[in-house]
Amino acid sequence: MATSPTGDARQGSVGGTPERVKFAAQDAPSPRSRRTRATVKYDRKKVHKLLAIEDWIEEELEEIYKNTGQDAIELSLDALLCDETDDYEAWIREKLSGCPAGQERIDTFTAALLEKIERL
C-alpha cells in the first residue's frame, strides 16, 4: 500500500504505477434530455399537442384493428409531418391500404387526423 503525502493509505498503486480510474458506463439519455431535444425542434406547447395527437392516433388504430385478427400498424405523426409530401391524405391512405376495416371507418379516421394536423 502506498501512502499519500497526507498519510492516507491508497490502494491500487503498485510499483509506482498510477491507479486506474474507472468511469461509470453512460446509460441511455434520460427522459428529460429527450424532452429537451424535442423542444429544440418544437416549442413546448406544440410538443404537448403532438403527443396528444400521437396518443389519439394509437387509440384510434387499436380500435380500427380491433377484432380483425391483425396487429395495428404504426403511424408516426413525426414521420408524416417530416415527409416531403404535402398530400397528407394520400400518405395516410397508403399506410392504411392493407387495413381490414371498412372504407367508411378509414375515411372517418383520415378526416379527423387531417383536421387535427390543420390545427397544429
N, C-alpha and C positions, 0 to 999 in steps of 0.2 A: 504494500500500500504506500502510495506517495503522500507526502504531507505538503499542504499548501502553505504559503507564507503566513497565513493567519493561524496555522496549526490544525486546520481541519483535515481529516483523513479523506482522501479521494480514492475511489476505486476505478479500475479500468486503465490506469496509466502504468504500463509495464515496460520496463527497459527504456524509458524516456520517450516512448511513442505517445502521442496525444490520444485522449479519449475520443471515441466516435460519438457524434451527435446524431440521434435518430429523430426524424420528424414524423408526426402522425400522418397517415395517408389522408389525402384530401377526399372528402366524401362528395357526393353529388351536390349540386348547388341547392341552397336552401330555398323554400318556397318564397321567402322574401326577396331573394336575389332574382328569382324568375319573374316575380311581380315587377321588380324594378326594370328588368329588361322589357317587359310588356308595356310599361308606362312610358318607356322611351319612344316606342313606336306609336302608341296611342295615349291620349290623356286618361286620367283615372275614371272619369265618367263613361268614356267610351269603352274602357275595359269592362266595367260593370255591365254595360249594355250588351257587349259582345258575349260575355259569359252567360248572361240571362238567355240570350238567343241560342247559344250553344246547348244549354240545358233544355230549352224548349225543343230544339231540333232532335236531341237524343230521345226525349219523351215521346215526341210525335212518331219518330221512326220505330220505336219499340211498339207503339200502338198500331202502326201501319202493318208491321210484320208479325204482329201477334196472331197466333193460331194459323200461321201459314206453313209452318214446318221449316222455315228458313231463318237464319240469323239476320238481324237488322244490319244494314250497311253502315259504314262510317261516312258521314258527310261533314267535312270540316268547313266551318264558316270562314276561317282564315284562308284556307285553300281557295274557296270561292271568291273571296274579296281580292286575293293576290293574283288570281289567274288573269291572264292578259286579255280576256274576253269581256265585253260589256254586256253580252247576252246571257244574263244570269239564268233566265228561264230555261234556255236550251241546255245550259250546263247542269242544272238541277234535273231536268228530264232525262238527260243522258245518264246521270248517276242512278236514277230510279228506273231505268229501262227494263231491268230484269225483275222488277217488283211484282209480286203476285197479287197485290191489292188492286181493286178496281180503279179504272181511269178517273172516276169522279173523286175518289179519295186522294189520289195523287194530285189532281187539279186543285183541290181544296188546300192541300199542304203547300203546293208550289205558290199559290196566290198569297197565302198567309205569310210564307217566308219572304217573298218579294216585297210585301208590304212592310215587314219588319226591317228589311235591308234598306228600303227607302227612308225609313225614319232615322237611320243612323246618320 
